[in-house]
Amino acid sequence: MPSTEVTPTENSLPLSARPRLSAHVRLVFDEVRGHHVLLAPESVMVLNATGAAVLRLCQGQSTLAGIVRELSRRYDHVIVDEVRNFLTRLAARRYLEAGRD
């Protein structure tokens, strides 16, 4: 995830969203690359450790706010808008679905 602070837009996922990977996307560890990757039809997205940690929490049960709380328990300096922007970008590319309450 980028380290710059991001301001949410009207297209950003709400904190009440319950993100999960789309049915056609898998999060796996690629032994060759030594990184987690998102596999989708005809595409591979290499993730850093932080991105993989965020996506492992995206099971469709926790809200975005809950995911940020859990990340804050594990890591220092978690910025809500960075997590929201990361997941919003993945949703825009259809890697992620976000159920809403």
C-alpha positions as CSV (number, residue, x, y, z in Angstrom):
1,M,0.0,0.0,0.0
2,P,1.2,3.5,-0.7
3,S,2.5,5.4,2.3
4,T,0.9,8.8,1.5
5,E,-2.3,9.8,3.2
6,V,-5.4,9.6,0.9
7,T,-8.6,11.5,1.2
8,P,-11.7,9.4,0.6
9,T,-13.9,10.3,-2.3
10,E,-17.6,9.7,-3.0
11,N,-16.7,6.4,-4.7
12,S,-14.7,5.1,-1.7
13,L,-16.0,2.1,0.2
14,P,-18.0,3.1,3.3
15,L,-16.7,2.0,6.7
16,S,-19.8,-0.3,6.9
17,A,-18.8,-2.2,3.7
18,R,-18.0,-5.9,4.2
19,P,-15.3,-6.6,1.6
20,R,-14.4,-10.0,0.3
21,L,-12.5,-11.3,-2.7
22,S,-14.5,-11.8,-5.8
23,A,-15.4,-15.4,-6.7
24,H,-12.9,-15.4,-9.6
25,V,-10.0,-14.1,-7.5
26,R,-7.7,-16.1,-5.2
27,L,-5.1,-14.9,-2.7
28,V,-2.1,-17.3,-2.7
29,F,1.6,-17.3,-1.8
30,D,3.7,-17.6,-4.9
31,E,6.8,-19.6,-4.0
32,V,8.6,-18.4,-7.1
33,R,8.1,-14.7,-6.5
34,G,8.3,-15.0,-2.7
35,H,5.2,-12.8,-2.3
36,H,1.5,-13.2,-1.9
37,V,-0.4,-12.6,-5.2
38,L,-3.9,-12.1,-6.3
39,L,-4.8,-14.4,-9.1
40,A,-7.6,-13.5,-11.5
41,P,-8.4,-14.6,-15.0
42,E,-5.5,-13.4,-17.2
43,S,-3.9,-11.3,-14.4
44,V,-1.6,-11.5,-11.5
45,M,-1.2,-8.8,-8.9
46,V,1.9,-9.1,-6.7
47,L,1.2,-7.8,-3.1
48,N,3.5,-6.6,-0.4
49,A,3.1,-8.1,3.1
50,T,0.8,-5.3,4.2
51,G,-1.6,-5.7,1.3
52,A,-1.7,-9.5,1.9
53,A,-2.5,-8.9,5.6
54,V,-5.4,-6.6,4.7
55,L,-6.8,-9.0,2.1
56,R,-6.6,-12.0,4.5
57,L,-9.1,-10.1,6.7
58,C,-11.5,-9.6,3.7
59,Q,-13.8,-12.5,4.2
60,G,-17.1,-10.7,3.8
61,Q,-17.9,-10.9,7.5
62,S,-16.0,-7.9,9.0
63,T,-16.8,-4.4,8.1
64,L,-14.1,-2.1,6.7
65,A,-14.1,-0.4,10.2
66,G,-13.6,-3.8,11.8
67,I,-10.7,-4.7,9.5
68,V,-9.0,-1.4,10.3
69,R,-9.5,-2.1,14.1
70,E,-7.9,-5.5,13.7
71,L,-5.0,-4.1,11.7
72,S,-4.5,-1.5,14.3
73,R,-4.2,-4.2,17.0
74,R,-1.4,-5.9,14.9
75,Y,0.5,-2.9,13.5
76,D,1.5,0.7,14.4
77,H,0.3,3.7,12.4
78,V,-2.6,2.1,10.5
79,I,-4.3,4.9,8.5
80,V,-8.0,4.3,7.8
81,D,-8.0,6.2,4.5
82,E,-5.0,4.1,3.1
83,V,-6.8,0.9,3.8
84,R,-10.0,2.3,2.4
85,N,-8.2,3.5,-0.8
86,F,-6.5,0.2,-1.3
87,L,-9.7,-1.8,-1.1
88,T,-11.6,0.8,-3.2
89,R,-9.1,0.4,-5.9
90,L,-9.3,-3.4,-5.8
91,A,-13.1,-3.1,-5.9
92,A,-12.9,-0.8,-9.0
93,R,-10.8,-3.5,-10.7
94,R,-13.4,-6.1,-9.7
95,Y,-10.9,-8.0,-7.5
96,L,-13.1,-7.3,-4.5
97,E,-16.8,-7.2,-3.7
98,A,-18.1,-5.1,-0.9
99,G,-21.4,-6.1,0.7
100,R,-23.1,-3.2,2.5
101,D,-25.4,-3.2,5.5
